[in-house]
Amino acid sequence: MNKGRFLSVVAAALALSIVPSASAYVRSRTQDSCVPIFWRQSCVYIQPDSGFVSDMAGADVERIIQKSIGNWMTRASGSFVKLNYRAADGHKDVTYKDHLSVVVFRTGSHFCRPATDGNSQVCYDASAAAVTTVSYINKKGDPDDGLIVDADIELNAVNNQFVEIGGNLPAADSRNQTDLENTLTHELGHLLGLDHTCRLSTDPACLADDKGQPRQTCDTIDKGRFLNPTYDTIYKTSMFAIAPPKDIEKRTPKSDDVAGIVAVSPLVSDPKVCVDPAAMASSGCSCEVGMAKKTPPALWFAVLGGLAGVLMFRRKKSI
């Protein structure tokens, strides 16, 4: 990469349009030119930080990460991007410079990312289950505009007790009991290049589904899904932006989710390049990070029947 190109961070508020007959996927797009982001390498390495959470055994966390990866890989055979798992091996944290996709649990009193890459601490909405930060080249007119160079996942263990729904659950505490596999499968969709399948208030105007159709709001789909089969189909995608407590629907990517991954990285375009992250980090790539100073979407809950809070999955729009 040439010096002077800019890396920007794609937001979590990724959206899908509604069409009369069927749902459709939505690809994440660059901030400046609104072109779809994409991978140009055949493999992406994923490794968790070894600082797991006390709610789950480290071996169970690693097993569930691998299972979440498999949820995509066993279905998206038409995509050239392969997610490769690396076992936890010491402390890892979020940085675009390592070209390694890190999974880290945030604990403590606030859901925040510590200062890194010359940037100050970033705090997220307390009710977001997780944040996926995708770093990409953001330079209008550049041949590599939209090229993804890194993606990392941060899990909100401050406000969520991550568990395996259907397994042996720990004693509940004041936090939401949230299925780890459900959350990770959704976030891996963002890592692979997909946006949400519904519209959030802060979405860029250019975001549309693959058919170019306008999108309905997440709230409209959530409230109308019981009477509208199309809305219900969209609601059940892995990339829908909200989930009820203890949801496991997102564990299984649906046909539109899979079609989106194949569109981002079709097998016929396989570059057949798979470079170890350590080699990439030391290759002399000189990139500047474009700081998109955009306020993250306000967190919201959809309330069903006045009782059930619905958790919203989000990604940070910028760093």
Backbone bond lengths (Angstrom), bond angles and torsions (degrees), N, CA, C in turn:
res aa  C-N    CA-C-N  psi(-1)  N-CA   C-N-CA  omega(-1)  CA-C   N-CA-C  phi
1 M - - - 1.454 - - 1.517 110.00 -
2 N 1.310 117.40 146.19 1.448 121.28 -178.75 1.507 111.16 -88.15
3 K 1.319 114.74 143.66 1.446 119.87 177.49 1.523 108.58 -62.03
4 G 1.300 115.86 141.27 1.455 119.02 179.37 1.507 112.55 103.62
5 R 1.327 116.84 -17.36 1.452 118.17 172.75 1.515 107.29 -74.03
6 F 1.277 114.44 153.62 1.449 117.32 -174.02 1.517 111.36 -114.02
7 L 1.330 113.92 138.32 1.447 120.78 171.52 1.509 107.56 -96.65
8 S 1.284 115.95 135.94 1.447 119.70 176.52 1.507 107.45 -127.14
9 V 1.286 116.83 167.92 1.454 120.64 -176.48 1.512 110.77 -113.99
10 V 1.308 116.11 124.93 1.457 120.38 -175.69 1.506 109.92 -81.29
11 A 1.289 116.82 148.23 1.441 120.36 -174.60 1.491 113.72 -89.38
12 A 1.275 111.44 162.03 1.439 118.43 177.50 1.486 112.30 -76.70
13 A 1.266 119.75 -23.31 1.450 120.04 -174.96 1.503 110.14 -76.64
14 L 1.284 116.86 73.83 1.440 123.29 -176.23 1.514 108.22 -99.48
15 A 1.280 119.27 142.23 1.442 117.27 -166.64 1.500 115.11 -131.93
16 L 1.310 116.10 155.08 1.461 122.65 178.52 1.515 110.73 -122.31
17 S 1.270 115.45 140.45 1.461 119.60 178.29 1.507 111.55 -83.05
18 I 1.292 112.96 162.95 1.448 119.61 174.63 1.514 108.60 -106.86
19 V 1.314 116.02 133.63 1.457 119.95 174.38 1.518 107.31 -121.69
20 P 1.310 117.71 157.57 1.463 119.52 -174.04 1.519 114.61 -59.40
21 S 1.338 118.03 -36.65 1.449 119.17 -170.75 1.515 114.54 -101.42
22 A 1.313 118.34 -24.97 1.455 119.38 -174.85 1.509 109.96 -159.88
23 S 1.327 115.12 163.02 1.449 120.11 175.73 1.519 109.00 -82.14
24 A 1.319 116.59 172.69 1.454 120.90 -179.74 1.512 108.72 -153.32
25 Y 1.334 115.79 154.49 1.455 120.34 -178.40 1.533 110.86 -82.39
26 V 1.315 115.13 164.39 1.461 121.94 177.45 1.521 108.44 -130.37
27 R 1.314 116.43 128.14 1.456 121.07 176.70 1.525 110.60 -91.76
28 S 1.318 116.57 144.31 1.462 120.95 174.25 1.523 108.83 -68.68
29 R 1.330 116.09 147.61 1.460 120.97 -176.78 1.525 111.50 -130.36
30 T 1.317 115.24 159.60 1.455 120.71 -179.86 1.520 110.84 -70.31
31 Q 1.310 114.78 158.23 1.456 119.54 -176.94 1.520 112.61 -73.41
32 D 1.329 117.40 -42.30 1.468 119.85 -172.53 1.528 113.28 -82.61
33 S 1.329 117.14 -51.68 1.466 120.13 -174.69 1.520 113.20 -102.07
34 C 1.309 116.83 -8.46 1.469 122.37 178.19 1.533 112.74 59.93
35 V 1.327 116.87 37.29 1.461 120.35 173.43 1.523 108.13 -93.83
36 P 1.334 118.12 151.69 1.463 119.86 -179.39 1.526 111.79 -62.66
37 I 1.321 116.10 141.20 1.458 119.56 175.71 1.526 108.62 -82.16
38 F 1.333 116.39 159.44 1.457 119.60 -173.64 1.524 110.74 -157.89
39 W 1.322 115.39 157.65 1.459 122.57 172.87 1.522 109.40 -95.57
40 R 1.332 116.89 147.30 1.452 121.23 173.22 1.530 109.52 -128.55
41 Q 1.297 115.07 40.51 1.458 121.47 174.03 1.517 107.31 -145.14
42 S 1.318 115.34 148.15 1.463 119.97 -172.34 1.513 113.40 -80.86
43 C 1.317 117.49 -11.82 1.459 119.23 -179.44 1.521 110.56 -142.41
44 V 1.308 114.70 148.88 1.461 122.47 176.28 1.521 106.58 -127.56
45 Y 1.317 116.38 127.91 1.455 121.13 -178.19 1.525 110.37 -94.26
46 I 1.333 115.12 130.74 1.459 121.98 -178.65 1.523 108.92 -119.05
47 Q 1.321 115.65 128.63 1.469 120.10 -178.61 1.525 110.05 -142.19
48 P 1.330 117.68 131.15 1.462 119.29 178.44 1.524 111.75 -83.78
49 D 1.316 114.75 152.26 1.452 120.80 167.90 1.526 107.30 -66.92
50 S 1.314 117.46 144.23 1.466 120.25 -177.14 1.527 112.55 -76.47
51 G 1.333 117.01 -5.79 1.456 119.50 177.61 1.512 110.69 -84.78
52 F 1.331 116.71 80.77 1.454 120.93 -177.67 1.531 110.34 -75.78
53 V 1.301 116.75 -172.23 1.466 121.26 -179.78 1.522 109.70 -107.62
54 S 1.309 116.53 152.69 1.460 120.95 -176.28 1.527 112.46 -69.97
55 D 1.332 117.29 -16.79 1.463 120.58 -178.46 1.525 113.02 -69.44
56 M 1.323 117.01 -24.06 1.464 120.85 -176.52 1.520 109.67 -136.34
57 A 1.323 116.52 146.78 1.460 120.89 174.60 1.521 109.32 -67.57
58 G 1.324 116.49 144.55 1.458 120.56 -179.58 1.514 112.61 -55.90
59 A 1.338 116.93 -38.46 1.464 120.40 179.29 1.517 111.19 -63.40
60 D 1.332 117.31 -36.05 1.463 120.72 178.53 1.526 110.81 -70.22
61 V 1.324 117.19 -38.83 1.463 120.72 177.47 1.518 109.98 -60.81
62 E 1.316 116.75 -47.14 1.468 120.04 -178.99 1.520 111.13 -64.91
63 R 1.314 116.53 -39.06 1.476 119.79 177.92 1.519 110.71 -62.26
64 I 1.323 117.47 -41.96 1.462 120.93 -177.48 1.526 110.69 -71.39
65 I 1.321 118.21 -35.93 1.468 119.73 175.40 1.522 109.41 -60.20
66 Q 1.329 116.50 -46.63 1.462 120.11 179.69 1.531 111.71 -64.06
67 K 1.326 116.28 -36.72 1.471 119.53 178.14 1.524 110.41 -66.29
68 S 1.326 117.04 -39.79 1.470 121.11 179.21 1.525 110.49 -64.60
69 I 1.315 116.33 -39.85 1.469 120.33 174.92 1.528 109.94 -60.23
70 G 1.336 115.47 -45.52 1.460 120.17 179.97 1.518 113.18 -63.09
71 N 1.332 116.79 -29.49 1.471 119.98 178.36 1.524 110.98 -58.33
72 W 1.322 117.42 -34.34 1.467 121.49 176.94 1.532 111.75 -86.47
73 M 1.316 116.60 -46.23 1.461 120.11 -172.03 1.527 112.91 -66.27
74 T 1.326 117.99 -33.13 1.464 119.57 -179.66 1.524 112.44 -74.73
75 R 1.327 116.82 -15.68 1.466 120.85 -177.94 1.518 112.91 -106.91
76 A 1.320 117.44 -28.17 1.469 121.16 -174.74 1.524 111.13 -100.18
77 S 1.318 116.50 53.93 1.466 120.26 -179.73 1.522 112.26 -66.98
78 G 1.335 116.81 -17.32 1.460 120.42 178.92 1.512 113.52 -84.91
79 S 1.335 117.27 3.09 1.466 121.73 178.66 1.524 109.88 -103.87
80 F 1.334 116.24 142.98 1.465 118.49 -179.75 1.530 112.88 -84.10
81 V 1.313 118.53 -15.80 1.463 120.17 -178.99 1.530 110.03 -78.44
82 K 1.310 115.94 124.00 1.455 121.84 177.36 1.524 108.71 -113.61
83 L 1.310 115.64 130.32 1.455 121.66 178.58 1.519 108.73 -89.60
84 N 1.316 116.55 117.81 1.457 122.64 -178.48 1.522 110.22 -106.39
85 Y 1.311 116.21 127.27 1.464 120.50 -177.71 1.523 111.45 -90.57
86 R 1.319 115.27 138.92 1.456 122.19 172.26 1.521 108.66 -121.93
87 A 1.328 116.12 132.31 1.461 120.55 -178.33 1.524 110.61 -63.65
88 A 1.321 115.47 151.49 1.459 121.28 177.68 1.526 109.94 -56.65
89 D 1.320 115.35 137.08 1.460 120.43 -177.52 1.524 108.89 -151.79
90 G 1.329 115.24 70.49 1.452 119.67 178.99 1.518 112.91 92.39
91 H 1.322 114.81 -173.46 1.460 121.02 -175.84 1.526 111.42 -75.27
92 K 1.310 115.32 133.75 1.460 122.80 174.50 1.523 107.52 -133.21
93 D 1.327 116.54 148.58 1.453 118.99 175.43 1.515 109.85 -145.29
94 V 1.312 115.91 173.04 1.459 122.95 -173.33 1.521 110.69 -73.64
95 T 1.318 116.40 123.72 1.460 122.96 171.55 1.520 108.11 -160.17
96 Y 1.305 117.00 139.60 1.461 119.38 178.65 1.523 111.61 -76.06
97 K 1.337 117.77 -11.92 1.456 121.60 -172.01 1.521 114.00 -79.40
98 D 1.337 118.55 -17.39 1.466 119.10 -174.89 1.524 113.32 -93.42
99 H 1.340 118.27 -9.37 1.464 122.45 -179.99 1.527 111.78 55.07
100 L 1.324 115.53 26.16 1.452 122.93 178.34 1.524 107.96 -118.98
101 S 1.313 116.86 132.35 1.461 120.16 -179.97 1.528 109.20 -85.99
102 V 1.319 114.52 106.45 1.458 121.55 -174.78 1.525 110.21 -94.99
103 V 1.321 115.74 140.93 1.465 122.26 172.23 1.520 107.10 -112.52
104 V 1.325 116.90 120.38 1.461 120.30 -176.21 1.525 110.40 -134.41
105 F 1.324 115.56 140.03 1.459 121.92 174.70 1.529 108.39 -91.59
106 R 1.334 116.13 128.54 1.460 120.80 175.00 1.530 108.61 -95.43
107 T 1.313 115.43 125.45 1.454 121.39 178.84 1.526 109.14 -123.96
108 G 1.319 115.84 -177.15 1.455 119.40 -179.38 1.518 111.35 106.67
109 S 1.315 116.15 -152.53 1.466 120.33 -175.68 1.522 113.28 -93.95
110 H 1.353 117.79 -18.39 1.460 121.12 -179.01 1.530 109.73 -141.21
111 F 1.328 115.01 149.91 1.467 121.12 178.40 1.525 107.92 -83.23
112 C 1.325 116.39 93.09 1.463 121.59 -174.34 1.520 111.09 -137.55
113 R 1.317 115.36 152.35 1.459 122.52 170.20 1.520 107.26 -100.07
114 P 1.316 118.35 130.07 1.457 119.55 -179.64 1.519 111.84 -68.11
115 A 1.314 116.50 165.08 1.459 121.46 178.25 1.527 110.11 -56.57
116 T 1.329 116.54 132.45 1.455 121.69 -179.49 1.518 110.04 -156.61
117 D 1.323 117.20 156.15 1.469 123.20 178.09 1.523 112.30 53.38
118 G 1.328 116.82 31.87 1.453 119.93 179.27 1.513 113.98 80.94
119 N 1.322 117.39 3.92 1.463 122.08 179.57 1.519 110.05 -102.86
120 S 1.304 116.85 151.77 1.452 121.46 178.62 1.522 110.53 -76.12
121 Q 1.316 116.30 172.53 1.455 121.79 178.70 1.527 110.87 -57.24
122 V 1.340 115.56 141.54 1.457 121.81 177.68 1.521 108.31 -120.36
123 C 1.315 117.39 125.44 1.465 121.55 177.01 1.524 110.10 -108.70
124 Y 1.322 115.43 140.54 1.454 121.97 -176.41 1.530 110.54 -106.69
125 D 1.315 115.50 170.45 1.461 120.33 175.68 1.528 109.85 -61.00
126 A 1.300 115.51 134.47 1.457 120.73 -174.55 1.522 112.67 -62.35
127 S 1.341 117.89 -28.20 1.445 119.71 -176.22 1.521 114.25 -94.99
128 A 1.297 117.80 6.87 1.468 119.87 172.21 1.523 108.20 -77.18
129 A 1.315 117.72 130.62 1.461 120.95 -179.93 1.523 111.10 -70.60
130 A 1.315 116.74 -33.27 1.459 120.91 -177.35 1.521 109.47 -162.82
131 V 1.318 115.64 162.06 1.461 122.61 177.23 1.524 107.71 -133.69
132 T 1.313 117.03 128.30 1.457 121.79 174.12 1.519 108.81 -110.83
133 T 1.306 116.33 123.56 1.459 121.96 179.54 1.525 108.72 -104.21
134 V 1.328 116.65 118.40 1.461 122.30 179.16 1.525 108.41 -109.11
135 S 1.309 116.94 120.27 1.463 121.55 179.59 1.523 109.32 -99.24
136 Y 1.323 116.26 130.24 1.457 120.54 -175.97 1.526 109.77 -145.26
137 I 1.315 116.34 162.38 1.462 121.06 176.59 1.517 108.54 -74.35
138 N 1.325 114.80 127.05 1.463 120.92 -175.34 1.527 108.30 -124.08
139 K 1.310 116.28 80.76 1.461 121.31 -179.08 1.517 109.26 -144.32
140 K 1.311 115.57 105.43 1.460 121.67 -176.34 1.519 111.08 -57.13
141 G 1.325 116.19 131.42 1.450 121.79 178.16 1.509 114.40 88.87
142 D 1.319 117.78 -12.92 1.461 121.09 179.28 1.527 109.63 -76.16
143 P 1.327 119.13 140.76 1.469 120.75 179.05 1.529 113.17 -58.40
144 D 1.324 116.69 -25.67 1.452 120.73 -179.13 1.529 112.72 -100.02
145 D 1.308 117.64 12.75 1.466 120.83 179.14 1.528 109.42 -56.80
146 G 1.333 116.56 120.12 1.456 121.45 -179.30 1.516 114.55 99.22
147 L 1.319 117.84 -4.89 1.466 121.11 -178.60 1.528 110.40 -67.59
148 I 1.315 117.47 122.18 1.461 122.38 178.31 1.529 109.09 -77.58
149 V 1.317 116.16 133.40 1.458 120.38 177.73 1.526 112.57 -116.60
150 D 1.324 116.67 -15.77 1.459 118.69 -178.75 1.526 108.94 -167.97
151 A 1.328 115.74 154.80 1.465 120.76 175.40 1.523 108.36 -155.55
152 D 1.320 116.81 134.83 1.465 121.93 -177.69 1.521 110.61 -134.04
153 I 1.329 115.82 151.72 1.460 122.04 -177.40 1.524 109.76 -118.87
154 E 1.326 116.10 128.96 1.461 122.20 175.33 1.526 108.49 -116.64
155 L 1.318 115.97 128.10 1.458 122.40 -177.54 1.527 110.08 -105.24
156 N 1.306 115.86 132.87 1.455 122.44 -175.80 1.526 110.88 -85.36
157 A 1.346 115.65 85.41 1.460 120.40 176.94 1.517 111.51 -87.91
158 V 1.330 116.61 1.29 1.460 120.33 173.98 1.525 109.35 -71.27
159 N 1.311 116.16 -43.92 1.467 121.81 -175.25 1.522 113.49 -111.69
160 N 1.336 117.21 -1.89 1.456 120.92 -179.41 1.523 110.70 -128.60
161 Q 1.304 115.59 134.11 1.456 121.89 173.32 1.530 106.34 -95.31
162 F 1.323 115.96 98.45 1.458 119.41 -175.80 1.525 110.10 -73.84
163 V 1.333 114.37 129.26 1.454 121.79 -174.84 1.523 109.24 -140.07
164 E 1.307 115.52 177.69 1.461 122.25 172.89 1.523 107.11 -112.18
165 I 1.334 115.85 98.34 1.461 120.15 -179.51 1.527 108.75 -60.74
166 G 1.336 115.31 130.98 1.463 120.12 -175.68 1.510 112.03 98.98
167 G 1.340 116.96 -13.17 1.452 121.69 176.83 1.519 110.29 -101.89
168 N 1.315 115.77 -162.67 1.455 120.55 177.72 1.525 109.06 -80.64
169 L 1.315 116.27 108.68 1.452 120.69 -176.15 1.522 110.82 -85.37
170 P 1.322 117.05 140.94 1.461 119.57 174.42 1.519 110.11 -71.78
171 A 1.315 116.01 167.77 1.456 119.62 176.87 1.521 109.20 -59.80
172 A 1.328 116.50 133.92 1.458 120.63 -177.99 1.522 110.23 -68.51
173 D 1.325 115.13 148.15 1.454 120.32 173.39 1.525 108.25 -125.76
174 S 1.309 118.03 -157.52 1.467 120.67 -175.14 1.521 113.27 -75.63
175 R 1.324 118.23 -10.27 1.460 121.60 -178.40 1.531 111.36 -86.30
176 N 1.342 115.61 164.51 1.463 120.95 175.03 1.526 109.01 -71.08
177 Q 1.318 117.73 133.44 1.464 119.85 171.23 1.523 107.26 -81.37
178 T 1.322 115.94 114.50 1.463 122.53 -171.35 1.518 109.78 -123.89
179 D 1.318 116.58 130.63 1.460 121.29 -178.35 1.523 110.51 -70.65
180 L 1.323 116.48 121.79 1.459 121.06 -176.16 1.521 111.70 -66.26
181 E 1.313 117.79 -43.00 1.468 121.05 -179.72 1.522 111.00 -63.41
182 N 1.302 116.80 -41.46 1.464 121.78 178.63 1.527 110.61 -59.10
183 T 1.337 115.13 -46.57 1.466 120.78 -178.40 1.519 111.36 -66.94
184 L 1.323 117.07 -46.03 1.461 120.38 -176.89 1.527 112.43 -66.92
185 T 1.322 117.24 -37.82 1.469 119.21 178.70 1.522 110.07 -61.21
186 H 1.325 116.49 -42.66 1.462 121.05 177.03 1.532 110.64 -62.00
187 E 1.321 117.01 -48.64 1.464 120.39 -176.75 1.523 112.23 -66.57
188 L 1.318 117.58 -34.10 1.467 120.07 176.31 1.527 111.03 -64.41
189 G 1.330 117.11 -29.63 1.462 119.79 174.20 1.515 111.14 -61.92
190 H 1.344 116.68 -40.59 1.463 120.20 175.20 1.524 110.69 -64.27
191 L 1.318 116.28 -43.88 1.464 121.16 178.72 1.523 111.24 -56.84
192 L 1.326 116.52 -37.06 1.458 121.56 -178.47 1.527 112.99 -78.66
193 G 1.342 117.28 -12.32 1.462 119.33 175.54 1.512 116.23 119.64
194 L 1.325 117.93 11.38 1.466 120.47 -178.41 1.522 111.89 -100.51
195 D 1.323 115.00 150.93 1.452 122.57 174.48 1.530 108.68 -104.13
196 H 1.317 115.43 -179.44 1.463 120.01 178.65 1.523 111.36 -71.53
197 T 1.311 116.32 155.38 1.460 122.05 -179.27 1.523 112.73 -94.29
198 C 1.312 116.32 25.51 1.460 122.12 174.08 1.520 108.09 -154.13
199 R 1.312 116.80 163.81 1.469 121.13 -173.07 1.515 111.86 -95.32
200 L 1.316 114.60 132.56 1.453 122.02 173.13 1.521 108.80 -103.91
201 S 1.310 116.39 158.61 1.469 120.31 -172.14 1.517 113.34 -63.16
202 T 1.333 117.49 -25.18 1.463 119.87 -176.34 1.527 113.31 -100.78
203 D 1.316 118.29 9.36 1.463 120.95 -179.63 1.525 111.40 -63.96
204 P 1.335 117.39 144.47 1.467 119.90 172.20 1.527 110.36 -59.87
205 A 1.321 116.08 145.18 1.469 120.15 -177.40 1.521 112.04 -62.84
206 C 1.338 117.20 -24.79 1.463 119.68 -174.99 1.523 113.09 -78.31
207 L 1.325 118.14 -13.19 1.453 119.92 -177.99 1.526 110.46 -67.82
208 A 1.321 116.25 126.79 1.459 122.56 177.88 1.517 107.69 -148.78
209 D 1.327 116.72 170.91 1.448 118.29 178.97 1.527 110.17 -79.22
210 D 1.317 116.32 -178.03 1.461 119.91 -174.84 1.518 112.46 -67.34
211 K 1.325 117.25 -15.72 1.462 121.12 177.43 1.525 112.14 -95.18
212 G 1.339 115.70 1.04 1.452 120.22 -179.88 1.511 113.68 78.04
213 Q 1.316 117.30 16.41 1.455 121.72 -176.93 1.526 111.29 -85.17
214 P 1.343 117.56 147.81 1.462 120.12 175.22 1.524 110.29 -67.33
215 R 1.320 115.40 154.18 1.463 120.37 -175.60 1.525 112.15 -103.53
216 Q 1.296 115.64 148.95 1.454 121.08 172.14 1.523 109.14 -85.18
217 T 1.320 116.45 156.74 1.453 119.63 177.47 1.523 110.05 -70.77
218 C 1.324 115.71 156.42 1.461 120.38 177.84 1.526 110.40 -59.95
219 D 1.324 116.32 -39.00 1.455 121.04 -178.75 1.527 111.10 -65.04
220 T 1.343 116.98 -40.48 1.467 121.08 179.31 1.523 110.79 -62.61
221 I 1.317 116.27 -43.84 1.461 120.23 -179.76 1.519 110.73 -67.18
222 D 1.321 115.79 -43.95 1.459 119.94 -178.92 1.526 111.59 -60.01
223 K 1.314 116.87 -45.24 1.460 120.61 -176.66 1.532 113.04 -77.58
224 G 1.343 116.89 -25.19 1.454 119.61 -176.26 1.508 115.18 -99.84
225 R 1.328 117.73 -0.35 1.469 120.49 -172.07 1.528 113.74 -68.23
226 F 1.324 117.93 -23.69 1.455 119.45 -178.44 1.526 112.19 -74.45
227 L 1.334 116.71 -20.36 1.456 121.30 -179.81 1.524 113.04 -110.51
228 N 1.314 116.92 -13.66 1.455 121.56 -175.58 1.528 109.54 -121.61
229 P 1.336 118.78 108.19 1.468 121.37 -177.82 1.530 113.39 -59.18
230 T 1.347 117.16 -34.09 1.459 120.24 178.85 1.524 110.23 -64.65
231 Y 1.322 115.95 -44.35 1.457 120.13 177.91 1.533 110.57 -61.69
232 D 1.315 115.84 -39.99 1.462 119.65 -179.13 1.526 110.92 -64.12
233 T 1.334 116.44 -39.11 1.464 120.63 177.26 1.519 110.59 -61.80
234 I 1.315 116.67 -43.59 1.457 121.03 179.92 1.526 110.81 -66.89
235 Y 1.313 115.81 -40.97 1.463 120.94 179.84 1.528 111.27 -58.77
236 K 1.310 117.36 -32.97 1.457 121.62 -174.93 1.529 113.62 -88.28
237 T 1.330 118.08 -1.16 1.457 119.23 176.65 1.524 110.16 -68.62
238 S 1.311 115.98 154.93 1.467 120.18 176.58 1.516 111.57 -64.07
239 M 1.337 116.68 -26.45 1.452 120.42 -174.44 1.525 113.86 -96.49
240 F 1.337 117.60 11.35 1.461 118.92 172.38 1.523 107.97 -68.94
241 A 1.329 116.75 145.47 1.460 121.00 -166.14 1.521 115.98 -81.72
242 I 1.309 118.86 -12.83 1.454 119.87 -179.27 1.519 110.02 -129.06
243 A 1.321 115.12 157.14 1.457 120.23 179.09 1.518 109.36 -147.54
244 P 1.324 118.05 141.32 1.461 120.46 176.85 1.524 110.24 -70.68
245 P 1.311 117.79 163.26 1.468 120.52 177.99 1.523 111.69 -54.65
246 K 1.328 115.80 138.31 1.462 124.14 177.73 1.532 112.61 63.18
247 D 1.300 116.64 23.66 1.468 121.69 179.83 1.521 110.79 -63.76
248 I 1.334 117.10 142.02 1.465 121.90 172.89 1.529 111.15 -128.37
249 E 1.337 117.50 5.65 1.468 121.90 -177.83 1.520 111.80 -59.72
250 K 1.321 117.37 -34.94 1.455 121.63 -175.19 1.524 113.43 -77.75
251 R 1.317 116.72 -5.91 1.463 118.93 176.03 1.526 111.47 -60.03
252 T 1.319 116.44 -30.43 1.466 121.12 -173.81 1.523 110.72 -110.85
253 P 1.344 119.10 105.64 1.466 120.85 176.10 1.524 110.36 -59.29
254 K 1.334 115.65 135.11 1.461 120.89 -179.56 1.531 109.74 -90.15
255 S 1.320 116.53 177.37 1.467 120.70 -173.99 1.524 112.16 -59.66
256 D 1.347 117.32 -37.98 1.455 119.11 179.39 1.524 111.85 -70.79
257 D 1.333 117.42 -35.47 1.454 120.82 174.70 1.523 110.12 -58.85
258 V 1.318 115.49 -47.60 1.462 121.32 -178.12 1.527 110.76 -65.30
259 A 1.344 116.71 -41.55 1.471 120.08 178.40 1.526 110.73 -59.63
260 G 1.324 116.42 -35.62 1.450 119.71 178.51 1.512 112.60 -65.31
261 I 1.326 116.77 -43.31 1.466 120.72 179.42 1.525 110.35 -63.13
262 V 1.314 116.28 -41.13 1.472 120.34 178.96 1.524 110.26 -65.09
263 A 1.335 117.55 -35.12 1.463 120.54 178.44 1.527 111.40 -68.69
264 V 1.326 117.05 -36.18 1.464 120.72 178.89 1.520 110.89 -66.66
265 S 1.320 116.86 -41.41 1.472 120.59 -174.57 1.525 110.68 -141.00
266 P 1.337 117.60 71.04 1.466 120.69 -178.15 1.524 112.01 -63.54
267 L 1.303 115.55 141.75 1.463 121.69 -175.99 1.522 112.06 -56.81
268 V 1.315 117.42 -34.49 1.466 120.56 -178.47 1.528 112.12 -66.38
269 S 1.337 116.92 -16.39 1.462 120.62 179.88 1.527 112.64 -103.14
270 D 1.316 116.71 15.75 1.468 120.99 -176.67 1.533 110.74 -56.79
271 P 1.352 116.99 118.81 1.463 119.34 178.34 1.521 112.99 -75.51
272 K 1.327 115.95 -11.68 1.470 122.27 -179.10 1.526 111.16 54.43
273 V 1.309 114.13 44.91 1.459 121.88 177.94 1.517 108.45 -122.65
274 C 1.314 115.84 122.32 1.463 120.67 179.44 1.519 107.56 -138.60
275 V 1.331 116.42 99.26 1.457 121.93 -174.21 1.518 109.89 -110.76
276 D 1.318 116.02 136.01 1.455 121.14 177.41 1.528 109.56 -60.84
277 P 1.356 118.14 135.58 1.464 120.35 -178.70 1.521 113.95 -54.97
278 A 1.323 117.41 -35.83 1.461 119.91 179.57 1.521 110.97 -62.93
279 A 1.335 116.04 -37.72 1.463 119.64 178.68 1.520 111.06 -69.97
280 M 1.329 116.81 -37.83 1.458 120.56 178.78 1.522 111.29 -65.79
281 A 1.341 115.90 -40.84 1.455 120.02 -177.48 1.521 112.03 -67.02
282 S 1.343 116.81 -25.63 1.458 120.50 -178.35 1.520 112.94 -104.18
283 S 1.348 116.93 12.48 1.460 120.52 -174.43 1.518 113.56 -83.59
284 G 1.335 116.54 -5.15 1.461 118.75 178.83 1.506 113.36 93.55
285 C 1.345 117.58 9.08 1.459 119.62 176.36 1.513 109.51 -59.39
286 S 1.312 116.60 124.56 1.459 120.58 -178.71 1.515 109.11 -117.44
287 C 1.314 116.22 103.22 1.458 121.23 -177.69 1.514 110.01 -127.46
288 E 1.305 116.01 144.32 1.444 120.20 174.68 1.519 108.89 -101.59
289 V 1.296 114.79 145.34 1.457 118.96 -179.51 1.510 109.70 -89.96
290 G 1.324 115.80 121.22 1.456 120.11 175.82 1.520 109.07 -78.28
291 M 1.299 117.14 122.21 1.457 121.40 -176.87 1.517 110.06 -92.18
292 A 1.295 116.27 95.43 1.463 120.48 179.65 1.517 108.12 -81.51
293 K 1.299 116.46 102.98 1.458 121.15 -174.97 1.517 110.25 -81.21
294 K 1.296 115.62 73.08 1.457 119.74 -178.56 1.515 109.56 -114.86
295 T 1.301 116.65 132.00 1.449 120.93 178.79 1.519 109.55 -66.97
296 P 1.346 117.62 130.54 1.464 119.37 179.80 1.517 111.20 -64.35
297 P 1.334 116.21 152.38 1.461 119.29 179.26 1.520 110.75 -57.90
298 A 1.310 116.18 141.46 1.460 119.63 177.71 1.523 109.18 -67.48
299 L 1.303 115.21 136.46 1.447 120.33 178.73 1.525 110.13 -68.84
300 W 1.297 116.30 142.83 1.451 117.70 175.22 1.508 110.28 -145.66
301 F 1.304 114.66 160.06 1.446 121.53 176.67 1.517 109.16 -118.60
302 A 1.309 116.10 138.39 1.462 119.91 169.54 1.518 106.29 -92.65
303 V 1.307 116.64 130.47 1.455 120.24 -177.18 1.525 109.07 -106.21
304 L 1.317 116.22 123.14 1.455 121.67 179.66 1.526 108.75 -100.11
305 G 1.296 116.25 122.74 1.456 119.50 179.28 1.516 113.16 62.53
306 G 1.312 117.18 19.60 1.452 121.25 178.77 1.509 114.10 74.09
307 L 1.356 117.50 5.43 1.462 118.88 -174.98 1.526 113.30 -124.81
308 A 1.314 117.53 -49.20 1.462 120.75 -169.53 1.518 111.71 -83.30
309 G 1.325 116.61 114.12 1.454 120.35 174.36 1.514 109.71 -76.81
310 V 1.315 117.08 137.12 1.463 121.63 -178.97 1.517 108.84 -109.87
311 L 1.302 116.02 121.67 1.453 121.02 -176.28 1.503 111.26 -75.80
312 M 1.310 116.87 135.03 1.453 121.60 179.06 1.513 110.05 -100.16
313 F 1.319 117.31 125.61 1.456 121.59 172.09 1.519 107.21 -83.87
314 R 1.323 117.73 134.57 1.453 120.08 -179.70 1.511 110.37 -139.59
315 R 1.308 114.93 159.54 1.441 121.53 169.50 1.501 108.51 -124.40
316 K 1.295 115.30 147.63 1.455 120.72 -179.76 1.509 109.69 -71.97
317 K 1.301 116.64 135.26 1.450 120.68 -176.64 1.515 111.71 -77.18
318 S 1.281 117.71 -30.08 1.450 118.19 -176.21 1.511 111.38 -151.09
319 I 1.333 114.74 163.69 1.455 118.35 171.28 1.510 108.04 -118.63
